Amino acid sequence: MVGRKLFLTIKQSINYMNDMIIIPHEQTFHLPEGCYRAVLEKIIPEFRNNGKGSQTWLKFYWDVKIPSMTNQRCTAWRKFQVKLASGSDLRNFLETWLGREYFELNVGKPFDPDALVDSECELQLVHHQGKDYDWPFVNVVSAHRVGTLELTEEVVAVDESENN
């Protein structure tokens, strides 16, 4: 019975469909510069001690849709210190994405960053090449509402009826 339970646990923990194991896309953080559609995948809190006390940071992860990289799971991330005061890095970033009016309408109310998970946006990605690194760091410069940026690569819809 233990063997069967273990098998079922393993079966449920992998991409298993119709008695076949699905080969997952390989994740990559090596993305080209440009503007791309993306979906916020998750936010992970991090805690740091800077010698003056503890700081809370949030690490945002996006699933970036790059049409020329369909065989890979393209991921970009950016960290923010948890500060929403006017002029803070997180506030400036979110104002570009959500709009300044979002903050004007919600002043004094709690903000739940996890409510942004699964939200679509457009990201501007820029490379920063460190002198001792083979690959450039992909910097998420900004997030914008869908339809705002001129995308570097457009997703092309395929008409399946033409292939039949």
Buried (B, 14 or more C-beta within 10 A) or exposed (E): EEEEEEEEEEEEEEEEEEEEEEEEEEEBEEBBBBBBBBBBBEBEEEEEEEEEEEEEBBEBBBBBBBEEBEEBBBBBBBBBEBEEEEEBEBBEBBBBBBEEEEBEEEEEEEBEBEEBBEBEBBBBBEEEEEEEEEEBEBBBBBBBBEEBBEBBBEEEEEEEEEEE
